[in-house]
Amino acid sequence: MNDVVAHESFSKSARTPSGAMPYAATETAARHAIYPPVSIRIGEARPMTRNGGVRPGIGFAKLRLDLERAWQAVMHLECREALVIAELIEHHANRLSPTVAKTLRCELAALRAAALVLQDDEAAALPAALAARGPGVSAVTAHIALTVCRSVYWRLGELERFHAVERVKLDTQLGRRQALAALFDLALDAAVALDQMRFSAARLLAAHALEIGRRFIGKQVPADAFPACIVAQVLYEQGQVDDAEALIVARLATLRESCTVESALRAYGLLTRIAAGRRQHGRALVILSEAEALGARRAWPRLQAASLAQQIEIEVGRGRIEQAESALQRLAALVALAGLADEARAASRNVSFEIARFHTVARARVALACSPAAVDIAALREVHRDTVWRGGLYAAVPIALLLVEALLVTGQRGEAVEVLVGLLRLAPSVGLHQTLVDCSARVAELIEAIVQQRIVAVSDTRELLPYAGMLLVHRQRDASETHEPFAARRPHAGAGLSERERLILALMGRGLSNKQIAVELGIAPETVKSHAKHLYAKLSVRNRTEAVTLASRLDLLRMPRSVAA
């Protein structure tokens, strides 16, 4: 193949939807049958001759096939494998003409950027994404590079740059690779909306991301755990705690096997908050232990730090100070390692900032329990201010509640009241609910004092009384529901299913296929498929397995009364 033909072939294949790849139809099983997972580490590149890897004297067509293999690895979140393959391809790129090699390297840069950002290494991902842009780059490659840039700017809290990145106009029919970029784009928009406590917008954007995954990528989409977790966070904040838990539980197997750090942070963090809110402290600690182990295994210090911080919060709440101090020591070690990596420019500012934030908050919790006078209120104020400055308004709420506690125990009651009143003024307008319901006993007592007007604030608080009173009622209700059966609790998302959808879901739970359900109901299989698609969207799940798992958790697998009768 001469260079001109090679370049034309490369450009066409770059524009071809990756759904058209020879082995895409058979998904994971076929991919591993043709290309067994790479087990070598980066930097240990060596010729590979039997497993579909790069061989000495390799031609352009084989390089292209190996590149598609690397993209498949990224789509399945097997990022280390993708980076190894990319390094091997780069080794042979010099044998191509300069024009072809340049185009190839741009796509390799986009691939590396995607793999690195999924590995939580935005310090290396951003330069790679910027290197992937340039004249002659395919639309798909450019889209992926832009998505990585947006992801990095979001994580760094640089929202002006985030919003300034050029948005890609999507085709009506997306290839799998561009669909994945579109899914992440929408999930990033949803994450920003959640950060800014625009909960309804966050849920709509995340639901749209899930729909993109269902329509253009298929059932096995590990990356869609990210938008699913955002939907769960919104459900939780709106008081639909059981729905939020069930949505994550339906994806736990996928999360344990293959997920992004953002998905893991949100999923494990939310499951822990729910368990702690129900006073299931032992279960919460088991969840956190699993999360910490996952963080260590995947080299995700942010997940390790978040898990340790929540462990400390639970142990302090149970009065187990020795265990809390032990976890705090492990967290301090992570801070030190992050600092060393930051000095060596081997870690991103975001990772260092978040680990330091977890440490500041956890240290304050231990101090509150042991020696309140030693609480570093200035450090709490600073981390709260920095979190808000980076656009994390939602993440700043728990810090503000902790600051209220710290101010109370150090005798600064007036300031504590004003901070809390500020939150109570903001909460109804943005839909902040469950985080305040789950506040500490000290903060709840202060809310009660405001409701009973035993405290005179600097500003008028009369308009806050109905909302503050409702928080206390819901807090008492949640406490009484802790030991109730799951299905006996408040209404859930399943209430939005139609009678026919509930019937089809119940038949799915009995193991019937779409064709068998169609025969049972006397309707066309296409109609069953359409109903299934709608109920998947309403339940925010990807496939039949997740729908049945979630329905079982929500007690939706019983036949509707009209049919049962």
PAMI-451734 format. One record per residue (C-alpha): residue number from 1; residue in three letters; chain; x, y negated, z negated. Coordinates in nm, 3 decimals. Last residue first. Layout:
<sites>
NUM  Ala  A  X  Y  Z
...
</sites>
This chain:
<sites>
565  Ala  A  -5.771  1.044  -3.933
564  Ala  A  -5.398  1.073  -3.884
563  Val  A  -5.427  0.875  -3.562
562  Ser  A  -5.617  0.580  -3.711
561  Arg  A  -5.404  0.603  -4.027
560  Pro  A  -5.077  0.554  -3.840
559  Met  A  -4.855  0.867  -3.861
558  Arg  A  -4.583  0.845  -4.124
557  Leu  A  -4.236  0.767  -3.999
556  Leu  A  -4.235  0.407  -4.123
555  Asp  A  -4.101  0.469  -4.474
554  Leu  A  -3.853  0.180  -4.447
553  Arg  A  -3.549  0.410  -4.487
552  Ser  A  -3.705  0.663  -4.251
551  Ala  A  -3.775  0.387  -4.001
550  Leu  A  -3.412  0.273  -4.020
549  Thr  A  -3.280  0.622  -3.953
548  Val  A  -3.541  0.680  -3.681
547  Ala  A  -3.453  0.353  -3.507
546  Glu  A  -3.077  0.416  -3.545
545  Thr  A  -3.108  0.757  -3.379
544  Arg  A  -3.342  0.628  -3.107
543  Asn  A  -3.110  0.353  -2.994
542  Arg  A  -2.969  0.007  -3.046
541  Val  A  -3.143  -0.134  -3.351
540  Ser  A  -3.279  -0.481  -3.425
539  Leu  A  -3.612  -0.340  -3.554
538  Lys  A  -3.819  -0.560  -3.321
537  Ala  A  -3.577  -0.502  -3.032
536  Tyr  A  -3.580  -0.125  -3.078
535  Leu  A  -3.964  -0.141  -3.098
534  His  A  -3.977  -0.317  -2.762
533  Lys  A  -3.740  -0.075  -2.588
532  Ala  A  -3.932  0.222  -2.726
531  His  A  -4.259  0.081  -2.592
530  Ser  A  -4.102  0.046  -2.247
529  Lys  A  -3.960  0.400  -2.259
528  Val  A  -4.299  0.539  -2.360
527  Thr  A  -4.456  0.354  -2.067
526  Glu  A  -4.192  0.495  -1.831
525  Pro  A  -4.275  0.845  -1.961
524  Ala  A  -4.635  0.789  -1.841
523  Ile  A  -4.922  0.827  -2.088
522  Gly  A  -5.126  1.118  -2.223
521  Leu  A  -5.016  1.064  -2.583
520  Glu  A  -4.862  1.408  -2.642
519  Val  A  -4.747  1.436  -2.281
518  Ala  A  -4.570  1.098  -2.303
517  Ile  A  -4.420  1.191  -2.640
516  Gln  A  -4.281  1.511  -2.484
515  Lys  A  -4.131  1.311  -2.197
514  Asn  A  -3.976  1.057  -2.437
513  Ser  A  -3.828  1.340  -2.644
512  Leu  A  -3.993  1.466  -2.966
511  Gly  A  -3.778  1.507  -3.276
510  Arg  A  -4.047  1.452  -3.540
509  Gly  A  -3.905  1.106  -3.612
508  Met  A  -3.954  1.022  -3.247
507  Leu  A  -4.321  1.106  -3.298
506  Ala  A  -4.339  0.859  -3.587
505  Leu  A  -4.170  0.592  -3.375
504  Ile  A  -4.419  0.652  -3.094
503  Leu  A  -4.707  0.609  -3.340
502  Arg  A  -4.558  0.294  -3.489
501  Glu  A  -4.514  0.151  -3.141
500  Arg  A  -4.876  0.233  -3.052
499  Glu  A  -5.007  0.063  -3.367
498  Ser  A  -4.793  -0.244  -3.299
497  Leu  A  -4.476  -0.310  -3.495
496  Gly  A  -4.443  -0.638  -3.687
495  Ala  A  -4.497  -0.470  -4.025
494  Gly  A  -4.178  -0.279  -3.958
493  Ala  A  -3.988  -0.598  -4.039
492  His  A  -4.062  -0.552  -4.408
491  Pro  A  -4.330  -0.634  -4.662
490  Arg  A  -4.229  -0.641  -5.033
489  Arg  A  -4.141  -0.331  -5.231
488  Ala  A  -4.329  -0.005  -5.267
487  Ala  A  -4.136  0.165  -4.987
486  Phe  A  -3.807  0.147  -5.176
485  Pro  A  -3.943  0.302  -5.494
484  Glu  A  -3.939  0.064  -5.792
483  His  A  -3.641  0.056  -6.031
482  Thr  A  -3.513  -0.293  -5.944
481  Glu  A  -3.861  -0.429  -5.881
480  Ser  A  -3.893  -0.594  -6.225
479  Ala  A  -3.564  -0.781  -6.180
478  Asp  A  -3.664  -0.887  -5.831
477  Arg  A  -3.991  -1.026  -5.966
476  Gln  A  -3.814  -1.224  -6.238
475  Arg  A  -3.580  -1.380  -5.983
474  His  A  -3.870  -1.446  -5.751
473  Val  A  -4.050  -1.638  -6.025
472  Leu  A  -3.733  -1.832  -6.109
471  Leu  A  -3.678  -1.929  -5.747
470  Met  A  -4.045  -2.037  -5.720
469  Gly  A  -3.997  -2.275  -6.012
468  Ala  A  -3.702  -2.436  -5.835
467  Tyr  A  -3.912  -2.480  -5.521
466  Pro  A  -4.208  -2.633  -5.707
465  Leu  A  -3.983  -2.852  -5.930
464  Leu  A  -3.769  -3.010  -5.660
463  Glu  A  -4.008  -3.299  -5.586
462  Arg  A  -3.986  -3.399  -5.954
461  Thr  A  -3.607  -3.423  -5.950
460  Asp  A  -3.555  -3.799  -5.962
459  Ser  A  -3.187  -3.888  -5.961
458  Val  A  -2.939  -3.914  -6.251
457  Ala  A  -3.085  -3.599  -6.400
456  Val  A  -3.287  -3.581  -6.721
455  Ile  A  -3.284  -3.230  -6.858
454  Arg  A  -3.566  -3.064  -7.053
453  Gln  A  -3.785  -3.111  -6.747
452  Gln  A  -3.921  -2.755  -6.774
451  Val  A  -3.812  -2.699  -6.414
450  Ile  A  -3.470  -2.856  -6.483
449  Ala  A  -3.421  -2.640  -6.794
448  Glu  A  -3.519  -2.333  -6.591
447  Ile  A  -3.262  -2.420  -6.325
446  Leu  A  -3.000  -2.453  -6.601
445  Glu  A  -3.095  -2.113  -6.741
444  Ala  A  -3.064  -1.964  -6.393
443  Val  A  -2.715  -2.114  -6.359
442  Arg  A  -2.603  -1.950  -6.684
441  Ala  A  -2.766  -1.617  -6.591
440  Ser  A  -2.577  -1.603  -6.263
439  Cys  A  -2.740  -1.668  -5.925
438  Asp  A  -2.927  -1.394  -5.737
437  Val  A  -3.233  -1.613  -5.666
436  Leu  A  -2.999  -1.888  -5.542
435  Thr  A  -2.834  -1.655  -5.290
434  Gln  A  -3.179  -1.523  -5.199
433  His  A  -3.322  -1.858  -5.088
432  Leu  A  -3.148  -2.100  -4.855
431  Gly  A  -3.404  -2.181  -4.586
430  Val  A  -3.236  -2.495  -4.450
429  Ser  A  -3.484  -2.757  -4.572
428  Pro  A  -3.572  -2.567  -4.891
427  Ala  A  -3.204  -2.529  -4.999
426  Leu  A  -3.068  -2.883  -4.959
425  Arg  A  -3.242  -3.050  -5.252
424  Leu  A  -3.179  -2.750  -5.478
423  Leu  A  -2.810  -2.754  -5.384
422  Gly  A  -2.776  -3.121  -5.473
421  Val  A  -2.964  -3.060  -5.799
420  Leu  A  -2.706  -2.792  -5.883
419  Val  A  -2.413  -3.027  -5.828
418  Glu  A  -2.589  -3.302  -6.025
417  Val  A  -2.668  -3.071  -6.316
416  Ala  A  -2.309  -2.948  -6.337
415  Glu  A  -2.187  -3.309  -6.334
414  Gly  A  -2.402  -3.388  -6.635
413  Arg  A  -2.310  -3.067  -6.816
412  Gln  A  -1.936  -3.127  -6.819
411  Gly  A  -1.886  -2.929  -7.142
410  Thr  A  -1.625  -2.687  -7.010
409  Val  A  -1.876  -2.401  -7.002
408  Leu  A  -2.121  -2.603  -6.793
407  Leu  A  -1.864  -2.732  -6.546
406  Ala  A  -1.737  -2.380  -6.481
405  Glu  A  -2.089  -2.252  -6.426
404  Val  A  -2.173  -2.530  -6.181
403  Leu  A  -1.843  -2.460  -6.003
402  Leu  A  -1.947  -2.098  -5.967
401  Leu  A  -2.269  -2.213  -5.801
400  Ala  A  -2.069  -2.440  -5.569
399  Ile  A  -1.841  -2.149  -5.477
398  Pro  A  -2.146  -1.933  -5.402
397  Val  A  -2.274  -2.214  -5.171
396  Ala  A  -1.945  -2.279  -4.988
395  Ala  A  -1.976  -1.969  -4.768
394  Tyr  A  -2.302  -2.112  -4.631
393  Leu  A  -2.145  -2.450  -4.557
392  Gly  A  -1.845  -2.291  -4.385
391  Gly  A  -1.769  -2.566  -4.131
390  Arg  A  -1.398  -2.594  -4.205
389  Trp  A  -1.459  -2.910  -4.411
388  Val  A  -1.713  -2.721  -4.622
387  Thr  A  -1.458  -2.452  -4.706
386  Asp  A  -1.193  -2.716  -4.776
385  Arg  A  -1.422  -2.901  -5.018
384  His  A  -1.514  -2.584  -5.205
383  Val  A  -1.148  -2.478  -5.221
382  Glu  A  -1.058  -2.819  -5.363
381  Arg  A  -1.338  -2.830  -5.618
380  Leu  A  -1.248  -2.482  -5.740
379  Ala  A  -0.881  -2.579  -5.767
378  Ala  A  -0.974  -2.889  -5.970
377  Ile  A  -1.194  -2.677  -6.197
376  Asp  A  -0.901  -2.455  -6.295
375  Val  A  -1.068  -2.260  -6.575
374  Ala  A  -0.836  -2.246  -6.877
373  Ala  A  -1.092  -2.392  -7.120
372  Pro  A  -1.323  -2.103  -7.037
371  Ser  A  -1.082  -1.847  -7.184
370  Cys  A  -1.171  -1.484  -7.114
369  Ala  A  -1.499  -1.469  -6.920
368  Leu  A  -1.471  -1.803  -6.745
367  Ala  A  -1.102  -1.731  -6.680
366  Val  A  -1.190  -1.407  -6.503
365  Arg  A  -1.441  -1.586  -6.281
364  Ala  A  -1.197  -1.870  -6.206
363  Arg  A  -0.930  -1.620  -6.097
362  Ala  A  -1.182  -1.457  -5.862
361  Val  A  -1.270  -1.790  -5.699
360  Thr  A  -0.908  -1.893  -5.653
359  His  A  -0.812  -1.547  -5.524
358  Phe  A  -1.095  -1.530  -5.270
357  Arg  A  -0.997  -1.876  -5.145
356  Ala  A  -0.630  -1.776  -5.115
355  Ile  A  -0.732  -1.472  -4.907
354  Glu  A  -0.950  -1.695  -4.690
353  Phe  A  -0.680  -1.955  -4.633
352  Ser  A  -0.407  -1.703  -4.553
351  Val  A  -0.629  -1.521  -4.303
350  Asn  A  -0.735  -1.848  -4.141
349  Arg  A  -0.383  -1.986  -4.118
348  Ser  A  -0.292  -1.688  -3.906
347  Ala  A  -0.023  -1.437  -3.988
346  Ala  A  0.324  -1.361  -3.853
345  Arg  A  0.439  -1.721  -3.870
344  Ala  A  0.725  -1.615  -4.102
343  Glu  A  0.597  -1.862  -4.359
342  Asp  A  0.246  -1.729  -4.302
341  Ala  A  0.364  -1.373  -4.352
340  Leu  A  0.524  -1.468  -4.683
339  Gly  A  0.209  -1.646  -4.795
338  Ala  A  -0.011  -1.354  -4.692
337  Leu  A  0.210  -1.119  -4.894
336  Ala  A  0.185  -1.343  -5.200
335  Val  A  -0.193  -1.371  -5.168
334  Leu  A  -0.219  -0.991  -5.134
333  Ala  A  -0.018  -0.950  -5.455
332  Ala  A  -0.256  -1.192  -5.630
331  Leu  A  -0.547  -0.969  -5.521
330  Arg  A  -0.382  -0.665  -5.675
329  Gln  A  -0.332  -0.860  -5.998
328  Leu  A  -0.695  -0.971  -5.992
327  Ala  A  -0.806  -0.608  -5.959
326  Ser  A  -0.619  -0.526  -6.280
325  Glu  A  -0.766  -0.834  -6.450
324  Ala  A  -1.118  -0.722  -6.360
323  Gln  A  -1.054  -0.371  -6.493
322  Glu  A  -0.932  -0.515  -6.824
321  Ile  A  -1.225  -0.758  -6.836
320  Arg  A  -1.496  -0.494  -6.824
319  Gly  A  -1.776  -0.724  -6.951
318  Arg  A  -2.023  -0.593  -6.693
317  Gly  A  -2.043  -0.931  -6.517
316  Val  A  -1.662  -0.951  -6.521
315  Glu  A  -1.645  -0.609  -6.354
314  Ile  A  -1.894  -0.717  -6.088
313  Glu  A  -1.716  -1.042  -6.003
312  Ile  A  -1.377  -0.871  -6.004
311  Gln  A  -1.499  -0.604  -5.762
310  Gln  A  -1.634  -0.882  -5.540
309  Ala  A  -1.292  -1.048  -5.527
308  Leu  A  -1.122  -0.712  -5.465
307  Ser  A  -1.347  -0.638  -5.169
306  Ala  A  -1.293  -0.984  -5.018
305  Ala  A  -0.917  -0.947  -5.056
304  Gln  A  -0.909  -0.602  -4.891
303  Leu  A  -1.131  -0.724  -4.608
302  Arg  A  -0.907  -1.026  -4.551
301  Pro  A  -0.598  -0.805  -4.570
300  Trp  A  -0.710  -0.606  -4.264
299  Ala  A  -0.433  -0.353  -4.198
298  Arg  A  -0.682  -0.095  -4.063
297  Arg  A  -0.614  0.162  -4.337
296  Ala  A  -0.580  -0.100  -4.610
295  Gly  A  -0.903  -0.271  -4.511
294  Leu  A  -1.084  0.063  -4.489
293  Ala  A  -0.963  0.152  -4.839
292  Glu  A  -1.087  -0.183  -4.972
291  Ala  A  -1.424  -0.130  -4.806
290  Glu  A  -1.462  0.219  -4.951
289  Ser  A  -1.378  0.089  -5.298
288  Leu  A  -1.624  -0.193  -5.247
287  Ile  A  -1.909  0.044  -5.166
286  Val  A  -1.822  0.260  -5.469
285  Leu  A  -1.816  -0.052  -5.686
284  Ala  A  -2.162  -0.156  -5.569
283  Arg  A  -2.297  0.192  -5.639
282  Gly  A  -2.171  0.174  -5.997
281  His  A  -2.315  -0.174  -6.038
280  Gln  A  -2.669  -0.085  -5.936
279  Arg  A  -2.814  -0.389  -6.116
278  Arg  A  -3.053  -0.446  -5.824
277  Gly  A  -2.875  -0.771  -5.738
276  Ala  A  -2.544  -0.583  -5.760
275  Ala  A  -2.663  -0.331  -5.500
274  Ile  A  -2.781  -0.610  -5.268
273  Arg  A  -2.462  -0.810  -5.310
272  Thr  A  -2.253  -0.498  -5.242
271  Leu  A  -2.448  -0.412  -4.928
270  Leu  A  -2.394  -0.770  -4.813
269  Gly  A  -2.019  -0.766  -4.864
268  Tyr  A  -1.982  -0.425  -4.703
267  Ala  A  -2.168  -0.531  -4.391
266  Arg  A  -2.037  -0.887  -4.362
265  Leu  A  -1.670  -0.812  -4.412
264  Ala  A  -1.691  -0.494  -4.202
263  Ser  A  -1.855  -0.673  -3.910
262  Glu  A  -1.598  -0.954  -3.918
261  Val  A  -1.314  -0.698  -3.939
260  Thr  A  -1.437  -0.537  -3.620
259  Cys  A  -1.587  -0.189  -3.614
258  Ser  A  -1.514  0.175  -3.533
257  Glu  A  -1.554  0.483  -3.751
256  Arg  A  -1.685  0.344  -4.078
255  Leu  A  -1.900  0.084  -3.904
254  Thr  A  -2.044  0.341  -3.666
253  Ala  A  -2.150  0.568  -3.952
252  Leu  A  -2.285  0.268  -4.143
251  Arg  A  -2.509  0.150  -3.861
250  Ala  A  -2.852  0.253  -3.997
249  Val  A  -2.732  0.148  -4.344
248  Ile  A  -2.679  -0.203  -4.208
247  Leu  A  -3.036  -0.249  -4.086
246  Ala  A  -3.173  -0.074  -4.395
245  Glu  A  -3.000  -0.317  -4.629
244  Ala  A  -3.129  -0.623  -4.448
243  Asp  A  -3.481  -0.481  -4.432
242  Asp  A  -3.476  -0.409  -4.805
241  Val  A  -3.355  -0.761  -4.884
240  Gln  A  -3.620  -0.948  -4.688
239  Gly  A  -3.575  -1.254  -4.914
238  Gln  A  -3.497  -1.499  -4.636
237  Glu  A  -3.130  -1.488  -4.732
236  Tyr  A  -3.127  -1.111  -4.688
235  Leu  A  -3.297  -1.125  -4.348
234  Val  A  -3.041  -1.386  -4.238
233  Gln  A  -2.752  -1.168  -4.352
232  Ala  A  -2.904  -0.865  -4.176
231  Val  A  -2.933  -1.057  -3.848
230  Ile  A  -2.567  -1.156  -3.886
229  Cys  A  -2.478  -0.791  -3.950
228  Ala  A  -2.651  -0.692  -3.626
227  Pro  A  -2.455  -0.963  -3.441
226  Phe  A  -2.124  -0.803  -3.554
225  Ala  A  -2.242  -0.440  -3.529
224  Asp  A  -2.276  -0.511  -3.157
223  Ala  A  -1.906  -0.434  -3.110
222  Pro  A  -1.955  -0.060  -3.160
221  Val  A  -2.173  -0.044  -2.847
220  Gln  A  -2.276  0.314  -2.777
219  Lys  A  -2.634  0.273  -2.657
218  Gly  A  -2.571  0.089  -2.335
217  Ile  A  -2.357  -0.194  -2.206
216  Phe  A  -2.588  -0.408  -1.992
215  Arg  A  -2.934  -0.400  -2.140
214  Arg  A  -2.872  -0.285  -2.497
213  Gly  A  -2.566  -0.503  -2.549
212  Ile  A  -2.733  -0.810  -2.402
211  Glu  A  -3.033  -0.742  -2.631
210  Leu  A  -2.806  -0.732  -2.935
209  Ala  A  -2.659  -1.070  -2.836
208  His  A  -3.011  -1.212  -2.801
207  Ala  A  -3.092  -1.088  -3.153
206  Ala  A  -2.778  -1.264  -3.279
205  Leu  A  -2.885  -1.589  -3.112
204  Leu  A  -3.237  -1.566  -3.255
203  Arg  A  -3.113  -1.480  -3.605
202  Ala  A  -2.858  -1.761  -3.611
201  Ala  A  -3.115  -2.012  -3.487
200  Ser  A  -3.351  -1.916  -3.767
199  Phe  A  -3.071  -1.935  -4.027
198  Arg  A  -2.931  -2.276  -3.948
197  Met  A  -2.720  -2.255  -4.263
196  Gln  A  -2.410  -2.416  -4.105
195  Asp  A  -2.214  -2.092  -4.134
194  Leu  A  -2.519  -1.907  -3.999
193  Ala  A  -2.528  -2.131  -3.690
192  Val  A  -2.154  -2.077  -3.641
191  Ala  A  -2.203  -1.700  -3.670
190  Ala  A  -2.491  -1.707  -3.420
189  Asp  A  -2.277  -1.899  -3.169
188  Leu  A  -2.002  -1.642  -3.223
187  Ala  A  -2.253  -1.358  -3.172
186  Leu  A  -2.367  -1.521  -2.848
185  Asp  A  -2.012  -1.537  -2.716
184  Phe  A  -1.939  -1.186  -2.845
183  Leu  A  -2.230  -1.041  -2.649
182  Ala  A  -2.130  -1.242  -2.341
181  Ala  A  -1.775  -1.102  -2.362
180  Leu  A  -1.918  -0.750  -2.392
179  Ala  A  -2.147  -0.817  -2.096
178  Gln  A  -1.843  -0.932  -1.898
177  Arg  A  -1.679  -0.595  -1.960
176  Arg  A  -1.991  -0.388  -1.899
175  Gly  A  -2.069  -0.559  -1.570
174  Leu  A  -2.343  -0.817  -1.582
173  Gln  A  -2.649  -0.849  -1.361
172  Thr  A  -2.834  -1.180  -1.384
171  Asp  A  -2.500  -1.356  -1.367
170  Leu  A  -2.374  -1.558  -1.661
169  Lys  A  -2.265  -1.922  -1.658
168  Val  A  -1.946  -1.944  -1.860
167  Arg  A  -1.912  -2.211  -2.128
166  Glu  A  -1.604  -2.433  -2.128
165  Val  A  -1.448  -2.472  -2.470
164  Ala  A  -1.540  -2.806  -2.630
163  His  A  -1.773  -2.649  -2.885
162  Phe  A  -1.493  -2.444  -3.041
161  Arg  A  -1.247  -2.732  -3.014
160  Glu  A  -1.481  -2.950  -3.220
159  Leu  A  -1.545  -2.654  -3.450
158  Glu  A  -1.185  -2.614  -3.563
157  Gly  A  -1.267  -2.395  -3.864
156  Leu  A  -0.973  -2.166  -3.791
155  Arg  A  -1.208  -1.870  -3.746
154  Trp  A  -1.422  -2.070  -3.505
153  Tyr  A  -1.121  -2.189  -3.304
152  Val  A  -0.997  -1.829  -3.274
151  Ser  A  -1.334  -1.695  -3.156
150  Arg  A  -1.377  -1.977  -2.906
149  Cys  A  -1.034  -1.907  -2.758
148  Val  A  -1.114  -1.534  -2.738
147  Thr  A  -1.437  -1.613  -2.552
146  Leu  A  -1.246  -1.836  -2.308
145  Ala  A  -0.999  -1.555  -2.230
144  Ile  A  -1.283  -1.305  -2.179
143  His  A  -1.464  -1.541  -1.942
142  Ala  A  -1.145  -1.612  -1.745
141  Thr  A  -1.082  -1.239  -1.697
140  Val  A  -1.441  -1.185  -1.582
139  Ala  A  -1.429  -1.479  -1.339
138  Ser  A  -1.109  -1.348  -1.180
137  Val  A  -0.786  -1.547  -1.213
136  Gly  A  -0.670  -1.710  -0.891
135  Pro  A  -0.570  -2.036  -1.054
134  Gly  A  -0.494  -2.016  -1.427
133  Arg  A  -0.603  -1.874  -1.759
132  Ala  A  -0.462  -1.558  -1.913
131  Ala  A  -0.174  -1.742  -2.081
130  Leu  A  -0.424  -1.937  -2.291
129  Ala  A  -0.575  -1.612  -2.414
128  Ala  A  -0.232  -1.470  -2.501
127  Pro  A  -0.137  -1.785  -2.690
126  Leu  A  -0.468  -1.760  -2.886
125  Ala  A  -0.445  -1.389  -2.971
124  Ala  A  -0.109  -1.402  -3.149
123  Ala  A  -0.220  -1.625  -3.437
122  Glu  A  -0.570  -1.479  -3.392
121  Asp  A  -0.460  -1.148  -3.538
120  Asp  A  -0.786  -1.007  -3.678
119  Gln  A  -0.747  -0.679  -3.484
118  Leu  A  -1.040  -0.785  -3.263
117  Val  A  -0.848  -1.105  -3.189
116  Leu  A  -0.547  -0.897  -3.089
115  Ala  A  -0.739  -0.664  -2.857
114  Ala  A  -0.914  -0.951  -2.679
113  Ala  A  -0.593  -1.150  -2.639
112  Arg  A  -0.404  -0.843  -2.517
111  Leu  A  -0.668  -0.780  -2.251
110  Ala  A  -0.666  -1.143  -2.143
109  Ala  A  -0.285  -1.136  -2.119
108  Leu  A  -0.301  -0.813  -1.919
107  Glu  A  -0.546  -0.983  -1.684
106  Cys  A  -0.308  -1.272  -1.633
105  Arg  A  -0.015  -1.030  -1.596
104  Leu  A  -0.188  -0.851  -1.309
103  Thr  A  -0.252  -1.173  -1.123
102  Lys  A  0.113  -1.273  -1.163
101  Ala  A  0.236  -0.929  -1.058
100  Val  A  0.029  -0.942  -0.739
99  Thr  A  0.174  -1.278  -0.639
98  Pro  A  0.531  -1.193  -0.745
97  Ser  A  0.530  -0.863  -0.548
96  Leu  A  0.509  -0.548  -0.757
95  Arg  A  0.799  -0.359  -0.918
94  Asn  A  0.810  -0.612  -1.202
93  Ala  A  0.468  -0.489  -1.319
92  His  A  0.612  -0.154  -1.433
91  His  A  0.698  -0.247  -1.793
90  Glu  A  0.383  -0.457  -1.814
89  Ile  A  0.179  -0.140  -1.756
88  Leu  A  0.347  0.031  -2.052
87  Glu  A  0.287  -0.268  -2.275
86  Ala  A  -0.078  -0.284  -2.174
85  Ile  A  -0.119  0.087  -2.253
84  Val  A  0.020  0.032  -2.603
83  Leu  A  -0.202  -0.270  -2.657
82  Ala  A  -0.514  -0.077  -2.555
81  Glu  A  -0.429  0.213  -2.788
80  Arg  A  -0.390  -0.032  -3.077
79  Cys  A  -0.723  -0.190  -2.990
78  Glu  A  -0.945  0.114  -3.006
77  Leu  A  -1.247  -0.113  -3.043
76  His  A  -1.454  0.100  -2.802
75  Met  A  -1.464  -0.188  -2.556
74  Val  A  -1.092  -0.240  -2.610
73  Ala  A  -1.018  0.125  -2.524
72  Gln  A  -1.228  0.093  -2.208
71  Trp  A  -1.024  -0.210  -2.114
70  Ala  A  -0.704  -0.007  -2.157
69  Arg  A  -0.838  0.268  -1.930
68  Glu  A  -0.925  0.007  -1.671
67  Leu  A  -0.564  -0.107  -1.688
66  Asp  A  -0.447  0.251  -1.643
65  Leu  A  -0.658  0.280  -1.329
64  Arg  A  -0.515  -0.045  -1.193
63  Leu  A  -0.162  0.073  -1.262
62  Lys  A  -0.242  0.397  -1.081
61  Ala  A  -0.367  0.206  -0.777
60  Phe  A  -0.054  -0.010  -0.781
59  Gly  A  0.181  0.285  -0.757
58  Ile  A  0.390  0.449  -1.030
57  Gly  A  0.757  0.506  -0.966
56  Pro  A  0.811  0.616  -1.324
55  Arg  A  0.481  0.726  -1.478
54  Val  A  0.216  0.528  -1.668
53  Gly  A  -0.039  0.728  -1.866
52  Gly  A  -0.302  0.971  -1.738
51  Asn  A  -0.217  1.239  -1.992
50  Arg  A  0.041  1.450  -1.813
49  Thr  A  0.323  1.218  -1.708
48  Met  A  0.395  0.963  -1.977
47  Pro  A  0.718  0.767  -1.960
46  Arg  A  0.816  0.598  -2.288
45  Ala  A  0.702  0.291  -2.474
44  Glu  A  0.792  0.298  -2.844
43  Gly  A  0.757  -0.078  -2.891
42  Ile  A  0.390  -0.051  -2.977
41  Arg  A  0.327  0.278  -3.148
40  Ile  A  0.266  0.613  -2.988
39  Ser  A  -0.057  0.810  -3.043
38  Val  A  -0.243  0.726  -2.724
37  Pro  A  -0.592  0.873  -2.720
36  Pro  A  -0.648  1.145  -2.454
35  Tyr  A  -0.731  1.002  -2.113
34  Ile  A  -0.936  1.227  -1.886
33  Ala  A  -1.114  1.426  -2.158
32  His  A  -1.111  1.125  -2.388
31  Arg  A  -1.292  0.913  -2.132
30  Ala  A  -1.529  1.198  -2.049
29  Ala  A  -1.642  1.233  -2.410
28  Thr  A  -1.662  0.855  -2.470
27  Glu  A  -1.896  0.753  -2.189
26  Thr  A  -1.987  0.997  -1.908
25  Ala  A  -2.112  0.728  -1.675
24  Ala  A  -1.805  0.509  -1.722
23  Tyr  A  -1.567  0.764  -1.564
22  Pro  A  -1.541  0.627  -1.213
21  Met  A  -1.573  0.261  -1.319
20  Ala  A  -1.889  0.093  -1.197
19  Gly  A  -1.982  -0.037  -1.543
18  Ser  A  -1.660  -0.235  -1.519
17  Pro  A  -1.843  -0.476  -1.296
16  Thr  A  -1.618  -0.534  -0.991
15  Arg  A  -1.452  -0.875  -0.992
14  Ala  A  -1.119  -0.741  -1.118
13  Ser  A  -1.149  -0.452  -0.873
12  Lys  A  -1.189  -0.696  -0.588
11  Ser  A  -0.890  -0.905  -0.696
10  Phe  A  -0.671  -0.595  -0.737
9  Ser  A  -0.765  -0.456  -0.397
8  Glu  A  -0.694  -0.789  -0.230
7  His  A  -0.357  -0.809  -0.406
6  Ala  A  -0.268  -0.453  -0.311
5  Val  A  -0.366  -0.513  0.051
4  Val  A  -0.137  -0.814  0.063
3  Asp  A  0.142  -0.637  -0.126
2  Asn  A  0.154  -0.332  0.099
1  Met  A  0.000  0.000  0.000
</sites>
